[in-house]
């Protein structure tokens, strides 16, 4: 799916997840592991298109957080091993 994104979107995601991966690599110092980062970032990345109840919103946020956590933890494989060289 990543390869089907427009180039500008792919570059943005590479940089975003490169930064998040770098932060996660220093979680021993900053306490921001992939799970904690995902909880902070996920609500700002994807959301339901129409207002729903709090239960549905909570389920949706958890699903997005799991996706973001997966992307952070596997960013090298998903976006290419050179993700660290972006900086």
C-alpha positions as CSV (number, residue, x, y, z in Angstrom):
1,X,0.0,0.0,0.0
2,X,2.8,2.4,0.8
3,X,4.1,2.1,-2.7
4,X,0.7,3.2,-4.1
5,X,0.8,6.5,-2.3
6,X,1.6,9.7,-4.2
7,X,5.3,10.5,-3.9
8,X,4.8,13.6,-1.7
9,X,2.7,11.6,0.8
10,X,5.3,8.9,0.9
11,X,8.1,11.3,1.5
12,X,6.1,12.9,4.3
13,X,5.4,9.6,5.9
14,X,9.0,8.5,5.7
15,X,10.1,11.7,7.5
16,X,7.4,11.5,10.1
17,X,8.0,7.8,10.9
18,X,11.7,8.4,10.7
19,X,11.5,11.0,13.5
20,X,9.1,8.8,15.5
21,X,11.4,5.8,15.1
22,X,14.4,7.9,16.2
23,X,12.5,9.0,19.3
24,X,11.5,5.4,20.0
25,X,15.2,4.3,19.7
26,X,15.9,6.6,22.7
27,X,13.0,5.4,24.8
28,X,15.4,4.4,27.6
29,X,16.1,8.1,28.2
30,X,12.8,9.7,27.1
31,X,10.3,7.0,28.1
32,X,8.6,7.3,24.7
33,X,8.4,3.8,23.3
34,X,6.4,3.0,20.2
35,X,3.2,2.4,22.2
36,X,3.4,5.8,24.0
37,X,4.2,7.6,20.8
38,X,1.3,6.0,19.1
39,X,-1.1,7.0,21.8
40,X,0.1,10.6,21.4
41,X,0.2,10.8,17.6
42,X,-2.7,8.5,16.5
43,X,-5.6,10.8,17.4
44,X,-4.1,13.5,15.1
45,X,-3.5,11.2,12.2
46,X,-6.8,9.5,11.4
47,X,-10.3,10.0,12.7
48,X,-13.8,9.0,11.9
49,X,-15.4,11.2,9.2
50,X,-18.6,11.7,11.1
51,X,-19.3,12.3,14.8
52,X,-20.1,9.1,16.7
53,X,-20.5,8.1,20.3
54,X,-17.6,8.0,22.7
55,X,-17.4,4.1,22.6
56,X,-17.0,4.1,18.8
57,X,-14.5,6.9,18.9
58,X,-12.5,5.0,21.6
59,X,-12.4,1.8,19.5
60,X,-11.4,3.8,16.4
61,X,-8.6,5.6,18.3
62,X,-7.2,2.2,19.6
63,X,-7.2,0.8,16.1
64,X,-5.3,3.7,14.8
65,X,-2.9,3.7,17.7
66,X,-2.1,0.0,17.0
67,X,-1.5,0.9,13.3
68,X,0.8,3.8,14.2
69,X,2.7,1.6,16.7
70,X,3.2,-1.0,14.0
71,X,4.5,1.6,11.6
72,X,6.9,3.0,14.1
73,X,8.3,-0.4,15.1
74,X,8.6,-1.6,11.5
75,X,9.5,1.7,9.8
76,X,12.8,0.4,8.4
77,X,11.1,-2.5,6.7
78,X,8.1,-0.5,5.5
79,X,9.8,2.7,4.3
80,X,13.2,1.3,3.5
81,X,16.3,0.6,5.6
82,X,17.7,4.1,4.8
83,X,15.1,5.8,6.9
84,X,17.7,6.8,9.5
85,X,19.8,8.5,6.7
86,X,17.0,11.1,6.2
87,X,18.5,13.1,9.1
